């Protein structure tokens, strides 16, 4: 569930959950070079990922 600040910023109604996506990009040696954290209104998004192993 969102924090009060997240609910306010996203204009969420009471009881609306959020999705938190944290993505870390790594350099060739394994060092983290970027971290991206997204908080999304769960009623507004469908997430689809294609990941090659």
CNS distance restraints for C-alpha pairs under 8 A (distance, minus, plus):
assign (resid   1 and name CA) (resid  15 and name CA) 7.57 0.50 0.50
assign (resid   1 and name CA) (resid  16 and name CA) 7.14 0.50 0.50
assign (resid   1 and name CA) (resid  17 and name CA) 4.62 0.50 0.50
assign (resid   1 and name CA) (resid  18 and name CA) 5.93 0.50 0.50
assign (resid   2 and name CA) (resid   6 and name CA) 5.54 0.50 0.50
assign (resid   2 and name CA) (resid   7 and name CA) 5.70 0.50 0.50
assign (resid   2 and name CA) (resid  16 and name CA) 7.87 0.50 0.50
assign (resid   2 and name CA) (resid  17 and name CA) 6.16 0.50 0.50
assign (resid   2 and name CA) (resid  18 and name CA) 5.89 0.50 0.50
assign (resid   3 and name CA) (resid   7 and name CA) 6.18 0.50 0.50
assign (resid   4 and name CA) (resid   8 and name CA) 6.19 0.50 0.50
assign (resid   5 and name CA) (resid   9 and name CA) 6.11 0.50 0.50
assign (resid   6 and name CA) (resid  10 and name CA) 5.96 0.50 0.50
assign (resid   6 and name CA) (resid  39 and name CA) 7.90 0.50 0.50
assign (resid   7 and name CA) (resid  11 and name CA) 5.72 0.50 0.50
assign (resid   7 and name CA) (resid  12 and name CA) 4.96 0.50 0.50
assign (resid   7 and name CA) (resid  13 and name CA) 7.50 0.50 0.50
assign (resid   8 and name CA) (resid  12 and name CA) 6.62 0.50 0.50
assign (resid  10 and name CA) (resid  41 and name CA) 7.06 0.50 0.50
assign (resid  12 and name CA) (resid  16 and name CA) 6.22 0.50 0.50
assign (resid  12 and name CA) (resid  41 and name CA) 7.37 0.50 0.50
assign (resid  16 and name CA) (resid  41 and name CA) 7.47 0.50 0.50
assign (resid  16 and name CA) (resid  42 and name CA) 7.29 0.50 0.50
assign (resid  16 and name CA) (resid  43 and name CA) 7.43 0.50 0.50
assign (resid  17 and name CA) (resid  41 and name CA) 6.78 0.50 0.50
assign (resid  17 and name CA) (resid  42 and name CA) 5.87 0.50 0.50
assign (resid  17 and name CA) (resid  43 and name CA) 7.88 0.50 0.50
assign (resid  18 and name CA) (resid  39 and name CA) 6.40 0.50 0.50
assign (resid  18 and name CA) (resid  40 and name CA) 5.37 0.50 0.50
assign (resid  18 and name CA) (resid  41 and name CA) 4.80 0.50 0.50
assign (resid  18 and name CA) (resid  42 and name CA) 4.78 0.50 0.50
assign (resid  19 and name CA) (resid  38 and name CA) 7.95 0.50 0.50
assign (resid  19 and name CA) (resid  39 and name CA) 5.73 0.50 0.50
assign (resid  19 and name CA) (resid  40 and name CA) 5.08 0.50 0.50
assign (resid  19 and name CA) (resid  41 and name CA) 6.47 0.50 0.50
assign (resid  19 and name CA) (resid  42 and name CA) 5.50 0.50 0.50
assign (resid  20 and name CA) (resid  37 and name CA) 7.04 0.50 0.50
assign (resid  20 and name CA) (resid  38 and name CA) 5.68 0.50 0.50
assign (resid  20 and name CA) (resid  39 and name CA) 4.63 0.50 0.50
assign (resid  20 and name CA) (resid  40 and name CA) 6.42 0.50 0.50
assign (resid  21 and name CA) (resid  36 and name CA) 7.96 0.50 0.50
assign (resid  21 and name CA) (resid  37 and name CA) 5.70 0.50 0.50
assign (resid  21 and name CA) (resid  38 and name CA) 5.17 0.50 0.50
assign (resid  21 and name CA) (resid  39 and name CA) 6.59 0.50 0.50
assign (resid  22 and name CA) (resid  35 and name CA) 7.14 0.50 0.50
assign (resid  22 and name CA) (resid  36 and name CA) 5.69 0.50 0.50
assign (resid  22 and name CA) (resid  37 and name CA) 4.41 0.50 0.50
assign (resid  22 and name CA) (resid  38 and name CA) 6.46 0.50 0.50
assign (resid  23 and name CA) (resid  35 and name CA) 5.76 0.50 0.50
assign (resid  23 and name CA) (resid  36 and name CA) 5.17 0.50 0.50
assign (resid  23 and name CA) (resid  37 and name CA) 6.45 0.50 0.50
assign (resid  24 and name CA) (resid  32 and name CA) 6.55 0.50 0.50
assign (resid  24 and name CA) (resid  33 and name CA) 7.62 0.50 0.50
assign (resid  24 and name CA) (resid  34 and name CA) 5.73 0.50 0.50
assign (resid  24 and name CA) (resid  35 and name CA) 4.51 0.50 0.50
assign (resid  24 and name CA) (resid  36 and name CA) 6.46 0.50 0.50
assign (resid  25 and name CA) (resid  32 and name CA) 5.83 0.50 0.50
assign (resid  25 and name CA) (resid  33 and name CA) 5.79 0.50 0.50
assign (resid  25 and name CA) (resid  34 and name CA) 5.09 0.50 0.50
assign (resid  25 and name CA) (resid  35 and name CA) 6.44 0.50 0.50
assign (resid  26 and name CA) (resid  30 and name CA) 5.32 0.50 0.50
assign (resid  26 and name CA) (resid  31 and name CA) 5.36 0.50 0.50
assign (resid  26 and name CA) (resid  32 and name CA) 4.43 0.50 0.50
assign (resid  26 and name CA) (resid  33 and name CA) 5.59 0.50 0.50
assign (resid  26 and name CA) (resid  34 and name CA) 7.19 0.50 0.50
assign (resid  27 and name CA) (resid  31 and name CA) 5.27 0.50 0.50
assign (resid  27 and name CA) (resid  32 and name CA) 6.27 0.50 0.50
assign (resid  27 and name CA) (resid  33 and name CA) 6.24 0.50 0.50
assign (resid  40 and name CA) (resid  44 and name CA) 7.73 0.50 0.50
assign (resid  40 and name CA) (resid  45 and name CA) 7.34 0.50 0.50
assign (resid  41 and name CA) (resid  45 and name CA) 6.85 0.50 0.50
assign (resid  42 and name CA) (resid  46 and name CA) 7.97 0.50 0.50
